[in-house]
Amino acid sequence: MEKMQEKKIRKYAALMTELGLTGLEISENGCMVRLERNPSGNVSLSQETVLPVVPAESPEDDHAIYSPLVGVFYAAPAEDAAPFVQVGDAVKKGDVLCIIEAMKLMNEITAEEDGIISEISVANNQVVDYGQRLFRLKKE
């Protein structure tokens, strides 16, 4: 069973401090790491192997898109630009839906399949958690 590299754990601990988080849970390749910070600012670590959890979907023709990381959600490529998508927009697999900034890196989140945006679950500039629903996509 593989364990997460210390370099990655330190990166996530720094992200917790930067964003003021008291807890963070990361699942990667069948390995789960949970970091918790107590009020004194110390970070503790627990690591265990888990099976992947698939969030429940509601209607069969809907598909939720979840955040793959903790960071700041941006609906547009720049402050004065139009959003990547709006409710009712048709998207194709691979289309950029938003950007999540984590540790000064801009991560494009793309559509995993074709569909129509039926819900945008977060607001622009909102901090999102790992596994938090970002969009709901209605399959065409």
Beta strands, then each sheet from edge to edge (+ up, - down):
strand 1: 23-28
strand 2: 31-37
strand 3: 43-49
strand 4: 62-66
strand 5: 71-74
strand 6: 90-91
strand 7: 96-102
strand 8: 105-110
strand 9: 115-120
strand 10: 127-128
strand 11: 133-138
sheet 1: 1+ 2- 3+
sheet 2: 4+ 11- 9+ 6-
sheet 3: 8+ 7- 5+ 10-
end
